[in-house]
Amino acid sequence: MIISGVIVSGTRKGSYFVSRKIYSDQFKHILGFKPFPGTLNIEVGEEYLEEIIKIPKEKMNIIHGNEGFGDVNYIKSTLNNKINGALLFPAKTEHPPKILEFIAGENLREDLKLKDGDFVTLMLKY
């Protein structure tokens, strides 16, 4: 599945959660990279939300939380046909459903020179 959206600023809490050992160790082990401390927030249209909701839960993978940290479902994805990472679906989030969170091993805003309002695509691999 390919989805498109626009980069938006987030709550600045992604860096805290992604850098927690409970998550970063599992991402490193499962995905093969230590995630950059932060998420890239992508706002998508309603048409993509309908498609994402239809993805069977068994097609998603899971990172297990503990001690107050919730589980995180994820789908391996590629950003702009260049950067491999994962699209996250945290059990606990402050974002509305139209805001998706993507992680990778690098600072995406800096390395790809992305800013709020830039258009991006994600290829979901499930």
C-alpha positions in Angstrom: 0.0 0.0 0.0 1.3 3.5 -0.8 0.0 6.5 1.1 0.8 10.1 0.9 0.7 13.0 3.3 2.1 16.2 4.5 4.8 16.7 7.2 3.5 18.4 10.3 5.0 19.3 13.7 4.1 17.0 16.6 3.9 17.2 20.3 7.7 16.7 20.8 7.0 13.7 22.9 8.1 11.1 20.3 11.7 11.6 21.1 11.1 10.7 24.8 9.3 7.5 23.9 11.4 6.3 21.0 14.5 6.7 23.1 13.2 4.6 26.0 15.2 1.4 26.3 12.1 -0.8 26.3 11.3 0.5 22.8 14.7 1.3 21.3 16.2 -2.1 22.1 13.3 -3.9 20.5 13.4 -1.7 17.4 17.1 -2.3 17.1 16.7 -6.1 17.4 13.7 -6.4 15.2 14.2 -3.7 12.6 18.0 -3.6 12.6 18.4 0.0 13.4 18.4 2.2 16.5 15.7 4.8 15.9 16.5 8.4 15.7 15.0 9.9 18.9 11.8 11.3 17.5 9.1 10.5 15.0 8.3 12.1 11.7 4.6 13.2 11.8 2.6 12.8 8.6 -0.9 14.1 8.2 -2.9 12.0 5.8 -6.4 12.4 4.2 -9.5 10.5 5.1 -9.2 8.1 2.1 -5.9 6.7 3.6 -7.4 6.3 7.0 -10.1 4.0 5.6 -7.4 1.9 4.0 -5.2 1.8 7.1 -8.1 0.7 9.3 -8.7 -2.3 6.9 -5.2 -3.6 7.5 -5.6 -6.8 9.4 -4.1 -6.7 12.9 -2.2 -10.0 12.2 -0.3 -8.1 9.4 1.1 -5.7 11.9 4.0 -6.4 14.2 4.3 -5.4 17.8 6.8 -3.8 20.1 5.8 -4.6 23.7 5.7 -2.0 26.4 5.9 -2.4 30.1 5.7 -0.5 33.4 3.2 2.1 32.1 4.6 2.2 28.5 2.0 0.9 26.0 2.5 -1.6 23.2 3.3 -0.2 19.7 2.0 -1.9 16.6 4.1 -1.1 13.5 4.5 -1.8 9.8 7.8 -1.8 8.0 7.7 1.1 5.5 9.8 3.1 3.1 9.7 6.9 3.1 9.9 8.6 -0.4 11.4 5.4 -1.9 14.6 6.1 0.0 14.5 5.5 3.7 13.5 2.2 5.4 11.8 2.5 8.7 8.5 1.8 10.4 5.1 3.4 10.6 4.0 3.3 14.2 0.6 2.8 15.8 1.1 3.4 19.5 -1.6 2.0 21.9 -1.3 5.3 23.8 -1.1 8.5 21.7 -2.2 12.2 21.8 -2.4 12.4 18.0 -5.7 12.2 16.1 -5.9 9.3 13.7 -5.0 11.4 10.6 -1.5 12.0 12.1 0.8 9.0 11.4 4.2 8.5 13.0 7.2 7.2 11.1 10.6 6.2 12.6 14.0 5.6 11.0 17.6 5.4 12.0 18.4 8.9 10.9 17.2 12.5 11.4 14.7 12.6 8.5 14.0 16.3 8.7 17.7 17.1 8.5 19.0 14.4 6.1 16.1 14.8 3.6 15.7 18.5 4.3 12.1 18.1 5.2 9.9 20.8 6.7 6.3 21.2 7.7 4.1 21.3 4.6 6.4 19.0 2.5 4.6 16.2 0.7 5.9 12.6 1.3 4.9 9.1 0.4 5.1 5.9 2.4 5.2 2.4 1.0 3.8 0.0 3.7 5.3 -3.5 3.6 3.0 -6.0 5.0 
